[in-house]
Amino acid sequence: MGFVELKNIDLSYDGNKYILKDLNLTIEKGELVSLLGPSGCGKTTTLRIIAGLINPDSGIFMVDGEDLTKVPVHKRNFGMVFQSYALFPHMTVFDNVAFGLKNRKMDKNTIKEKVGRILEVTDLSQFAGRFPKQMSGGQRQRVALARALVVEPKLLLLDEPLSNLDAKLRISMRTEIKRIQQKLGITTVFVTHDQEECFSISDKVAVMNNGDIEQYDTPENIYKFPSTEFVARFIGFDNFFNVEKIGDHKYKNTCGNEFVIDYEDRRNQAVATIRPDDIQIAHEDSSMNTINGSVDVRTFLGDSYQYEINTELGKINVNHKSEKPYQQGDAVHLLMPSNKIILV
């Protein structure tokens, strides 16, 4: 049994359209787990069920062996950080962070000690007397994080907390969140639609689609070995085509091209996919693992070019670095390395 357990969770509108259907998720103590997926996939709804803001139609939610399915939100002792930070503008940083402790009727000395400690952890000690309007977006985000952590919650819940920050600040803040999470060892659930952000800080990732978890694994395994076509497309794979098994590690596509694939798969028929970055443009047709085509569209990406190649299989996208770019209409041979093709 994990530290956090969601078992057979169902949630629907009016008993008809399911938002979540038989959802199961296990999180170990101290892990940072991200719920990743497009808008409407159910990730925020899952977080709201964990927080106690929504009750599921059926299923069980447990933390550390305790059934919290019907426990109200104010009795769960969870910390939550929203997109908007939700800081009190008329309160100083110290008072914002101390708010939850004051509500719990703690004495002044205890509050001062706890707030001082968490401000130090989040590198905010020098801003204790400032008001939110006097701080940057990243600093306000850390105040919201400190306020959630100071009550020593069983769980930290983060609902797209970096979405309002600019690109550079997002990168530094995600590193900061991971540093604080690791230092405190707090179990954390992080909701995001940003693959790079998610993979950079997570111990495990649940990729969600239509209220279901399609893959739950480490970022490295999901990136290298997506288990479904949806997951593959969402994390950047492209160029999907049907293949049929013709021998050990050997497949052919619908046009008769033969491929060798490194890992063994028991299915006789599957869908093969490969990232645009992993396709090589070869000078000669080596027959095995090669498709012939011609350049249709070229797009400059800065350090490389993206080519849309016409082939007998259809359009194939390729990212290729070259000082001398290919021109529209040029004949090319696309080599797909055996260790880069994935079956989903």
WOGITA-V446390 format. One record per residue. RES is the residue in one letter. SS is DSSP state (hx for helix, st for strand, lp for the rest). OMEGA is omega in degrees with one decimal (none if undefined). NEAR is the number of other C-alpha atoms within 10 Angstrom. Layout:
BEGIN
res | ss | omega | near
RES | SS | OMEGA | NEAR
RES | SS | OMEGA | NEAR
END
This chain:
BEGIN
res | ss | omega | near
M | lp | 179.1 | 10
G | lp | 178.3 | 14
F | lp | 175.7 | 18
V | st | -179.3 | 21
E | st | 166.8 | 21
L | st | -174.1 | 21
K | st | 172.9 | 16
N | st | -177.9 | 16
I | st | 173.8 | 22
D | st | 172.2 | 20
L | st | -178.5 | 25
S | st | 171.0 | 15
Y | st | 176.3 | 9
D | lp | 177.7 | 7
G | lp | -177.7 | 9
N | lp | -176.6 | 8
K | st | -179.2 | 10
Y | st | 172.2 | 15
I | st | 174.1 | 18
L | st | -178.3 | 25
K | st | 176.9 | 20
D | st | -177.5 | 16
L | st | 178.4 | 17
N | st | -179.1 | 17
L | st | 177.4 | 15
T | st | -179.8 | 15
I | st | 179.7 | 20
E | lp | -178.7 | 16
K | lp | 177.9 | 17
G | lp | -179.8 | 17
E | lp | 167.4 | 18
L | st | -177.2 | 23
V | st | 178.6 | 26
S | st | 170.0 | 28
L | st | -172.3 | 25
L | st | 176.6 | 26
G | lp | -179.1 | 26
P | lp | 176.8 | 15
S | lp | 177.9 | 13
G | lp | -177.0 | 13
C | lp | 179.2 | 21
G | lp | -175.2 | 24
K | hx | 178.9 | 30
T | hx | 176.5 | 20
T | hx | 176.9 | 18
T | hx | 178.8 | 22
L | hx | -179.6 | 20
R | hx | 174.1 | 17
I | hx | 177.3 | 19
I | hx | -177.9 | 26
A | hx | -176.8 | 24
G | lp | 179.8 | 21
L | lp | 177.0 | 13
I | lp | 173.5 | 17
N | lp | 178.3 | 19
P | lp | 174.7 | 22
D | lp | 178.6 | 14
S | st | -178.4 | 15
G | st | -174.9 | 17
I | st | 173.5 | 17
F | st | -176.9 | 25
M | st | 173.2 | 18
V | st | 178.7 | 19
D | lp | 177.2 | 14
G | lp | -178.3 | 12
E | st | 178.3 | 11
D | st | -178.5 | 12
L | lp | -173.0 | 18
T | lp | -176.1 | 20
K | lp | 177.6 | 12
V | lp | -178.1 | 13
P | lp | -172.5 | 13
V | hx | -175.0 | 16
H | hx | 179.0 | 10
K | hx | -176.5 | 9
R | lp | -179.3 | 16
N | lp | 175.1 | 15
F | st | 172.2 | 20
G | st | -178.0 | 23
M | st | 177.4 | 23
V | st | -176.5 | 24
F | lp | 177.1 | 17
Q | lp | -170.7 | 15
S | lp | -177.2 | 15
Y | lp | 176.9 | 18
A | lp | 176.1 | 12
L | lp | 176.2 | 19
F | lp | -173.4 | 14
P | lp | -177.6 | 12
H | lp | -179.4 | 11
M | lp | 173.7 | 15
T | st | 176.7 | 19
V | hx | -179.9 | 30
F | hx | -176.5 | 23
D | hx | 175.3 | 20
N | hx | -177.8 | 22
V | hx | -176.4 | 29
A | hx | -171.0 | 23
F | hx | -177.9 | 19
G | hx | 179.7 | 18
L | hx | 178.5 | 20
K | hx | 177.9 | 13
N | hx | 179.8 | 8
R | lp | 175.1 | 9
K | lp | 177.2 | 9
M | lp | -179.5 | 13
D | lp | -172.7 | 10
K | hx | -178.3 | 12
N | hx | 177.7 | 9
T | hx | 178.9 | 11
I | hx | -179.4 | 22
K | hx | -179.4 | 14
E | hx | -177.1 | 10
K | hx | 179.8 | 19
V | hx | 179.0 | 27
G | hx | -179.0 | 18
R | hx | -176.8 | 16
I | hx | 174.8 | 23
L | hx | 177.5 | 23
E | hx | 179.7 | 13
V | hx | -177.6 | 15
T | lp | 176.8 | 18
D | lp | -178.5 | 15
L | lp | -173.8 | 19
S | hx | -176.7 | 16
Q | hx | -178.4 | 10
F | hx | -172.8 | 17
A | lp | -176.4 | 17
G | lp | -178.5 | 12
R | lp | 174.4 | 14
F | st | -177.0 | 19
P | hx | -177.2 | 21
K | hx | 180.0 | 12
Q | hx | -173.8 | 12
M | lp | 177.1 | 14
S | lp | 178.7 | 11
G | hx | 180.0 | 18
G | hx | 178.3 | 18
Q | hx | 177.9 | 18
R | hx | 178.4 | 21
Q | hx | 178.2 | 26
R | hx | 175.7 | 21
V | hx | 178.2 | 28
A | hx | 178.5 | 24
L | hx | 179.1 | 26
A | hx | 179.9 | 28
R | hx | 178.8 | 27
A | hx | -174.5 | 25
L | hx | -172.1 | 27
V | lp | -179.5 | 21
V | lp | 178.9 | 21
E | lp | -175.4 | 16
P | lp | 173.5 | 16
K | lp | -178.1 | 20
L | st | 171.5 | 24
L | st | -177.7 | 22
L | st | -176.4 | 27
L | st | -177.5 | 23
D | st | -178.2 | 20
E | lp | -171.8 | 17
P | lp | -175.6 | 23
L | lp | -171.2 | 25
S | lp | -178.5 | 15
N | lp | -178.8 | 15
L | lp | 176.3 | 16
D | lp | -170.0 | 11
A | hx | -177.2 | 10
K | hx | -178.9 | 8
L | hx | 177.7 | 13
R | hx | -178.3 | 18
I | hx | -179.3 | 15
S | hx | -178.2 | 11
M | hx | 178.9 | 18
R | hx | 175.1 | 17
T | hx | 179.7 | 14
E | hx | 179.0 | 17
I | hx | 180.0 | 17
K | hx | 179.3 | 16
R | hx | -178.5 | 15
I | hx | -179.4 | 18
Q | hx | 179.7 | 19
Q | hx | -178.8 | 14
K | hx | -178.0 | 10
L | hx | -179.3 | 13
G | lp | -174.9 | 13
I | lp | 177.7 | 19
T | st | -170.1 | 21
T | st | 172.9 | 26
V | st | -171.8 | 22
F | st | 179.5 | 24
V | st | 178.5 | 24
T | st | 172.0 | 22
H | lp | -175.2 | 20
D | lp | -176.3 | 15
Q | hx | -177.2 | 18
E | hx | 178.4 | 12
E | hx | -177.9 | 17
C | hx | -176.2 | 21
F | hx | -174.1 | 19
S | hx | -173.5 | 14
I | hx | -169.8 | 21
S | lp | 168.0 | 19
D | lp | 175.1 | 18
K | st | -178.6 | 23
V | st | 171.8 | 27
A | st | 178.7 | 22
V | st | -173.0 | 26
M | st | 178.6 | 25
N | st | 177.6 | 21
N | lp | 175.3 | 17
G | lp | -178.3 | 23
D | st | 175.3 | 19
I | st | -177.6 | 24
E | st | 176.4 | 17
Q | st | 179.0 | 18
Y | st | -172.7 | 20
D | st | 175.0 | 16
T | lp | 176.9 | 15
P | hx | -178.2 | 21
E | hx | -178.7 | 14
N | hx | 178.3 | 14
I | hx | -179.3 | 20
Y | hx | -176.5 | 17
K | hx | -172.9 | 14
F | lp | 175.5 | 17
P | lp | -172.9 | 25
S | lp | 179.8 | 17
T | lp | 178.9 | 14
E | hx | 179.0 | 17
F | hx | -179.5 | 16
V | hx | -179.9 | 22
A | hx | -179.6 | 23
R | hx | -175.9 | 15
F | hx | -176.9 | 18
I | lp | 168.7 | 18
G | lp | 174.3 | 13
F | lp | -179.8 | 21
D | st | 173.0 | 19
N | st | -179.3 | 18
F | st | 176.9 | 21
F | st | -178.6 | 16
N | st | 176.7 | 16
V | st | 178.4 | 23
E | st | -177.8 | 19
K | st | 179.1 | 19
I | st | 179.7 | 13
G | st | 178.5 | 10
D | lp | 179.6 | 13
H | lp | -177.2 | 15
K | st | -178.4 | 18
Y | st | 170.7 | 22
K | st | 179.3 | 19
N | st | -175.1 | 18
T | lp | 178.2 | 12
C | lp | 177.0 | 11
G | lp | 177.4 | 10
N | lp | -177.5 | 16
E | st | -178.1 | 20
F | st | 167.5 | 24
V | st | 179.9 | 19
I | lp | -171.4 | 21
D | lp | -173.7 | 15
Y | lp | -177.0 | 12
E | lp | 177.3 | 10
D | lp | -173.5 | 15
R | lp | -175.6 | 9
R | lp | 175.9 | 9
N | lp | 176.9 | 11
Q | st | -178.2 | 16
A | st | 174.4 | 18
V | st | 178.4 | 16
A | st | 178.6 | 20
T | st | 179.0 | 23
I | st | 178.4 | 24
R | lp | 176.0 | 21
P | hx | -179.9 | 20
D | hx | -173.1 | 17
D | hx | 178.0 | 17
I | st | 178.3 | 21
Q | st | 173.9 | 17
I | st | -175.2 | 19
A | st | 178.8 | 15
H | lp | -177.7 | 11
E | lp | 177.1 | 12
D | lp | -179.6 | 15
S | lp | 179.1 | 12
S | lp | -179.5 | 13
M | lp | 178.6 | 16
N | lp | -177.5 | 20
T | st | 173.6 | 21
I | st | 178.6 | 23
N | st | 179.1 | 20
G | st | 178.2 | 21
S | st | -177.2 | 21
V | st | 177.8 | 20
D | st | -179.2 | 17
V | st | 175.8 | 15
R | st | 179.2 | 18
T | st | 179.9 | 11
F | st | -176.8 | 11
L | lp | -178.6 | 11
G | lp | 178.7 | 8
D | lp | 179.5 | 10
S | lp | 174.7 | 15
Y | st | 169.9 | 18
Q | st | -179.7 | 19
Y | st | 168.6 | 24
E | st | -172.0 | 21
I | st | 172.3 | 25
N | st | 176.0 | 19
T | st | 177.8 | 17
E | lp | 175.1 | 12
L | lp | -174.9 | 17
G | st | -178.0 | 13
K | st | 175.0 | 17
I | st | 178.4 | 24
N | st | -177.3 | 21
V | st | 170.7 | 22
N | st | -171.6 | 22
H | st | 175.8 | 20
K | lp | 179.5 | 15
S | lp | 176.7 | 10
E | lp | 178.3 | 9
K | lp | -175.3 | 6
P | lp | 174.0 | 14
Y | lp | -178.6 | 17
Q | lp | 176.7 | 13
Q | lp | 179.8 | 14
G | lp | 179.2 | 13
D | lp | 175.5 | 11
A | st | -178.9 | 16
V | st | 175.3 | 20
H | st | -176.0 | 20
L | st | 179.3 | 24
L | st | 179.8 | 21
M | st | -176.4 | 24
P | lp | -175.2 | 18
S | lp | -178.4 | 16
N | lp | -179.4 | 12
K | lp | 179.0 | 16
I | lp | -179.6 | 22
I | st | 175.2 | 23
L | st | 179.9 | 24
V | lp | none | 17
END
